[in-house]
């Protein structure tokens, strides 16, 4: 209930008025049935603007710590994630990634839209980084199509570390669905999963026009160990 209130009454109308989103290819998002929305990740605001422009609910997962903060700030963060339909997942321990995938599979098997950032984290510099194979496992195990989508200027509107976004027109581009059902019997094959992931990242590169870097974004964020 809170999701739809925020989207259509409390927050959504104001965001549309202020940021005047321009969306290309929205017709590629199916009106019914399961689909995986795979997006590049430039800014915190990605999780606001992209779902706002899709008529159906898009469900993401996020670490459970976002839902357990203390004080007013913790409550506001929790209410934001609850309001945007995000599902908390315990990401501690070795089964963290599998827990997130299991949650998204339940969303897809219920015939809904699951959102995922294949890079796993925000880009540190606006370039597109190597995708993690979780998106391929979701596609293989669910049989759902993958809808690539790119945020074209979210890093200009709200650069990492900036709380207040600039008032600028938001630009989003959806691509045609990618069907991987031909590989469905090969779920668990790491070479197939890597090939599928790379194909998805190639589509995101083509749609965004951003430079692709064949390393994980998290590696670029982690400082190198100090020399002995």
N, C-alpha and C positions, 0 to 999 in steps of 0.2 A: 504493500500500500504506500509506504513512504517513498519507494522508488518512483512510482508514477506521480505522486504529489510533487516531488522535487523536479521531475522531468517536464511535467506539463503545467504546473501551477506556481510553485515557489521559486525555482531556480532557472529552469529551461527557457521560459519566455524572455527573461532578462538577458541571458547569455546570447540568445539568438538576436536580440535587438542590439546589444552592445558590440558583439563580435561578428555579426552578419556572415555566418559560415557559407562558404562556397563548396559544394560537394559534387564530385564527378563520379559517375558509375554506381550510384546508389541502387539502381535497378538490379545489380548483381547479387544483392542480399535477398535470399528467398523469403517469401512471405510466410511460408510454413515449413516445418521440418527442421531437422538438426543441421547445423553448419558450424564450422570453426572460423572465427574471424581472427586472422593472423596479421598483426600490425608491427610496423617499426615502432621504436620507442624513443622519442626525443625529449619529452617533458612530462612532468606530473600531470599537466592538463590533458594529456592524451586520453586518460581514463574518464575525462569529463566530456570532451567535445565529440569524440567518435561515437560513444553510445547515445549521446544526445541526438545525433543525426540518423539513427536507425530506429524505425518505428517499433521494432521488437526489443525485448529486454536482452542485453548482452551481459553474460555472467563471467566475471573474472574471479581468480582466487588471489589471496594475499596472506602474508604471514600473520599468525594469530596475535603477535605483539601489537599490531595496529588496533586491535579490539580490546586491549587490556591496559591502556595507558591511564595514568592517574591525573586527577585535577581537571580543570576546565579544558585545557588543551587536549588531554587524553580523551575526554568525552566528545569533543568536537571532531577529533579524528575518527573515533569509533562511529559517530553518527554519519559522517561523510561516507565511510565505507559501507555501512549498513544501508544507507540511502541509495547508494549506487549499485546495490545488489551484489556486492563483493562477498565471497564466502571465505571465512577464516580457515586456514590450514596450519596445523602444527608442523613447522619446518625444522624442528630440532631432531637430531638423530639421523641415521643413515637412510631412513625411508621417507625423508622429506619430499623429494621429487616425486616419488611414487604416490604419496598421499595427495599431492596436488593433481596429478594425472587422474587418479581414481575419482576425485571430486568432479573434475571436468567431464569424465566419461559418464558419470551419472546425469549431468546436465544434458549431454548430447543424447543419451539413451532415452531421455524424457522428451526428446524432440525439440530441444531449445538451442539457443545460440551460445557458444562458449567463446570467450575472448582470450587470446594468448599473445604474449610478446615473445617470439622465438629467440630473440637475443638474450632474454633472461633478465636484463637490466637496462636502464636508460643508457643511450649512447653518450659517452663522455665528451664528444666533439662534433656531433651531428652526422658523422659517417655511419654507414651500415656495417654491422659486425656479424661474425659467424653465428649461425643459428644453432641452438641446442635441439637435439633430436626428439624432445618431448612432443613437439607439434606433429612429427611424423607418426609417433606411436599413437597419438590421439586419432589421427586420420585412419590409420590401419585398423585399429581396434573398434572404432565406431562406424567406419564406412562413410562418414560424413564428408562432404566437400570442404575444401579450404578456400575461403574468400580472402585474398590478399588486400590489405588496405594500408595506405601510407598517409601519415601526417606530414604535410609539405612544409609547414613553417611554424610548428609548435615550439621549436627551440628558439625562435625569434620572439615569439609572444611571451613565453615564460621560460627563460634559460634556467638550467639546473642551479639550484640555490636561491632563486628569486621567488619571493612569496607573492608579490603583486604582479600580475601579468600586464603587458602593454596592450593598449587598445588597438588592435589590428585585425584585419579580416582573416578568419581562420580558413585554411584551405585543406581539403581532404579528398583523397582519390581512392576509389574502390576498383579492383580489377576483376576480371572474369573468374568464375569458380575453377578450382583445380581439382580434378577427379583422380584419386589414387586407388580406386577399388580394384584395378588390375593387379595390385600388389597385396591384396588383402590376405592371402594365404601365407605371406612372407613376414607377418608381424613377428618381431623379435630378431629379425636379421639385421644386424647393425649396419651392414653395407647398404641395404635397401633403405633403412631409416636415414642414413646420411645422404643418400642420393635424393630422397624426397625432400629432406630439409633444405638441401642446396638448391633444389628447383624452386622451392618457396622463396628462399632468400634472393634468388635471381629475379623472380617476379617483383619482389619488393624493390630491388635495385632499379629495374626497368621503370616501374611506376613512379619512383621517387626522384630518379636522376641523381641520387647520392652515390658517392664513392663507396665501394665495398672493400672491407678489410677482412682478410681470412684468418682472424684471430678472435677469441672470445672477448666481448666488451669488458667483462669483469677483470680479465687479465690486465687491461689497460688502466683500470682503476686501482689495482693493487700495487703499492710501491715495491720496487725491487728490494731484496734483502740486502742489508748492509754488509759490506765486505769485512772479512775478519781482520 
